[in-house]
Every structure is written in structure tokens, then in C-alpha cells.
Amino acid sequence: MKKTTSILTLFIVMISCTSNTIYKKPDHLLEKEKMIAIWTDIYIARGAKHIKTKDLRKNINYIPLVLKKHQIDSLQFSESNLYYTSKIDDYEKMFLEVEKRLKEKQEIYNPKSDIDSIIKDPKEKIRNETLPDLR
């Protein structure tokens, strides 16, 4: 009896912890594709926050510029984001696409070169170095 009660209690706790709340669709819901583009830009903006500008300033919040670029306000973004978070499977797919786009951008801006400045074989490095003239 005690074992059955503990299993039943565990089952009830597990069911109560899962959320099946789907929020009401906002009036000005952003499309998934646009949300993916916005989140991609937000991650880039967050990464650039600690990079120094030409006039040596850093810790600049670029998020308002992202919202301006996409011609939306923060309320519209927040409502759309809240709606999509309630549909976790769709939200996860969106962020997988965001990750894919960020990796593509990383490859564009940081291409892997066939000619590497670091020689992998240390013996090859020694052979290629010129010895100083000791005369």
C-alpha cells in the first residue's frame, strides 16, 4: 500500500509539473521566419556588446537597433516570443534554425584557410626556419 501511494504521488507530481498552457495568439504575431531572423540578429548583437568600437567604447546595448532594423517594437517582439515559448516544439525548431544561421555566418566571417600560418608538424617548422648568420 505504501509503495502504491508513493508511486501515485510521484505520478501526480510529474503530471502537475508539465505545462500545457498555450497562450492566446497576439494580434500582431510575428511570423516564425521573422522571429528566426530577429533572434539571429539578437545573438550577434549580444556578442558584439563587449567589443570595442572605433572610439574605444564598449558595453553598448545593440538590441534597440535590431528591433529598429526589423521595424518592430519591443512589445510586439515580447508578445510573439511569449506565444512561441508556449509551443515549445516549434520554439526549439526555431532555435535550431537560429543556430544553423549563426554557424553559416561564422563560416562567412571566419573562413578556414587551406594555408595555415601554424604548421602542424614541429619538425617541418624547424626545417623551414632560416638560421641566423653567426659571422
N, C-alpha and C positions, 0 to 999 in steps of 0.2 A: 504494500500500500504506500509506504514511504517513497519507494522508487518511482511508482506511478505518479505520485503527487509532484515530485521534483521534475520529472520529465514533462508533465503537463505545464508546470510553472515555467520551465525553460522554453517550451514551445510558445506560450503566450507572450513571454518577454521578447522572443525573436520576432514574432509577428508584429508586435506593437512598435518595434524599433524601425521597421521598414516604412518608408513614407510613400504613399500612393497619391500624394497631392499633386494635381495638375492645375497650375494657376490659369486664371482666365486669360485668354489671348488679348493682348493690348490692342488698342485701336490703331496705333501706328507701329505695328510689329515690323521689325527689320527682317528681311529675308535671310535665310541661312548663309547664302553666298556672301552677302554684305557683312554679316556678323563675322564670318571667317576672315574677310579682308580687314575688318576693323581690329579683330584680335591679333592678327599678324602684325599690323602696324603698332598696336599697343605693346606687344612684346619687344619690338625693335626700339620703341620709344623708351621703355623701361630700361633696356640695355644701354641706351645712349645717355641716360640720366647722369652717370658718373664719368662720362667722357668730357674732357676739357674742350671748350670752344676755342675759336681763334683768339678771343680776348681773355683766355685762361679762366673762364667761368665754368663751373660745373654744378651738379645737383639742380639742374633745370627740369621742371616738370613739362614734358612734351605732350602729355595726354590731351590737353585742350586743343593742341594743333592737330592731333589725329582726328578728334571729333569734328573740328572745322573742315579738315580735308574731306571727310565723308559727308559733310553738310547735315549733321545731326546734332542734337543737344544731349546733355548727359542724362536727362530724364528718359528720353526715348531709348537710349542705349541701356540704361539700368532696367527699365521695364521689359525690354526684349530679352536681356540677359537673364532676368529672373524667370521669365516664361520658359526659356530654353533649359535652364537648370532643373526645372521640374520634369523635363523629359530627358532624363539622364542618358539614355541610349543615344539619342540624337546629339546631345551635347558632347558626348565622348567622341562621336564620329566627327563632329565639327573640329574638335581639338586635335584629332589625328590629322585632319587636313591642314590645320594651322601649323602643326609640327612639320609636316611634309613641305609646306611652302617656306618655312623658315630654313629648313635644310637646303632647299633649292637656292634660296637667296645667299646662304652661306657659301655654297659652291661657286656662285657667280662672283662674289666679292673676295673669296679666299680660295682661288683655284689651286689644285695640287699640280705642281710643276713636275715635268719629267726630269728636268735639270735641277737637282737639289744642291743647295750650297753646302750641305753637310754630307760628307762622304761616309757611307755606311761601314766600309771596311777600313779600320785604322791603318793597316799596312799600306793600303793604296794612298792614304793621305801622306804617309812618310815618303813614299816613292815620288810623289808629285811635288813635294816641297823642294825649294832650291836651298842649297846650303850657303851660308854667308861666306863671303870672301875673308879668309883669315890672314892675308898677307900684310 
